[in-house]
Amino acid sequence: MAYLLEYGLRRVESERPELGNDSRYLELKDQLLRDAEGHFREIQATYATVLKTQCHCGGQLEPVDHDFGMSGGTIYDSVIAKCKSCGEAQAFQFPKEGFISEARSAMSLRDYLQTTYGIDYASAVKSDLQSRAAGR
């Protein structure tokens, strides 16, 4: 996710070079990239925990699906893992603070760019990704 955000912001910066002199923009961008990196580390820790956990049969678990969900106001990182030996699936849920921080930072930056410059960087990134996917 951090890569996609940074890619989109570089594109916006190349189209609007004045952003390089906007201290508020630079502050919001740095915060977003820090929060995205923190969230990535949380996901790595989640996978490491799943990989260390053994199935009841003693086999190695392997993550096969990953999603986010919400329950009672808490955002969870949900991982489905399958045993390499017996094939049984197990579900894991871990509360995620980093996801919340990253989402808040992304919204703050998006709102700032929208109100100050009329730029919707999220739509620009989405458009780029869709055109690249269609070109494959």
N, C-alpha and C positions, 0 to 999 in steps of 0.2 A: 504494500500500500504506500509506504513512504516513497518508493521509487516512482510510482504513478503520480503522486502529489508533486514531487520535485520536478518530474518531467513536465507536468502541466504548468507549473509556476515558471519554469525556464522559458516555456513557449510564450507565456503571457509577458514575461520580462523582455523577451526579444522584440515583441510587438509594441511594448510600452516601456522604453528605456528609462523614463522618469521614475519608475518604481525603485530603481537602484539608489535613488536619493531620498526616498520616503522612509524615514526612521520608524514610523508606526507599522508600515508594511513589513519592513525587515524584521521588526520585533515579533510580529504575529507569525511570519513565515518561520522564523527560528523556533518559536514555541511549538508550532505544528510539527515541524520535523523532529524535534526532541520527543514530543508525545508519541508520534508515529513509531519512532525507534523504540521507545519504552514499551509500546504495545507489541511490537515485533518480538521483543525479549520475553514478554509474558507468554506469547504463543509458543516460543521455543521451549520455555519451561514447562508448559502444558504437555507438549509432545514428549519431552524428556521424561516426565512423570509417567505418561502412558507407556512408553517404551521400557521403563524400569519395572512396571507392574507385570506380574506373571498371571496367566490364566489359571483357573482352578486345576487344570490338568498339568500345569507346570510349563506349558508352552509359552512362546514369545508372542506378545500382542503387537499388532501393527495397526496404526491409525489408517482408517479407510474413508472417513467422512469427517468434515469439520464445519461447524455452523455456529452462529450466535443466536441466543434466545434471551427472552426476558421473563422473569418470574418474580412477582411481588416487588417490582421496582428495581430488581437487581439484574444486571446484564450478565449472562453466562456464556462462556466459551464451551461449547458442547463438542465432544469428540466421540466418534464411534470407532472402536478398535475391534479387530477380528484376530482370533488366535490362529497362528500359522500351523499349529498341530491339529487341533480339533475343529477349527472353523467357527467356534462359538463367538458371537458378538457381545461386546460389553460397552456400556455407555458411561462416559465421564462428564461431569460438569464442574467448571471452575469459575468462580466470580471474577469479573474482569474490570479493574479500575482503569487500566490503560486505554481500553476501548472508549470509555466515557471521556477521558481527557483528550484523546485524539479527536473524537467527534466534536467536543466543545471548541477545540482549537480550530478545527476545519470550518466550523460554522462562523466563528469570529472572523477568520480571514476572509471567508466568502462574503460575509456581510460588509466588511470594510471595503473590499474591492468593488462590490456592487454599489454601495452608496457613494464612495469617493470617486470612483473612476468609471462606473457603469460596466464593469467587467464581470462576466460570469465564468470564472475559470473552470468550475466543475462541468459546465456544459461543453466548454472547449475541449477538455480532456476526454469527456465521454464521446464527443463527435470524432476526435482523432482515433480513439480506440475502435469505434465502430467502423470507420473507414479502413483501418488497418486489417480488421477481421474480415471485412468484405473483400479485400484485395488478396486474400490468401487462396 
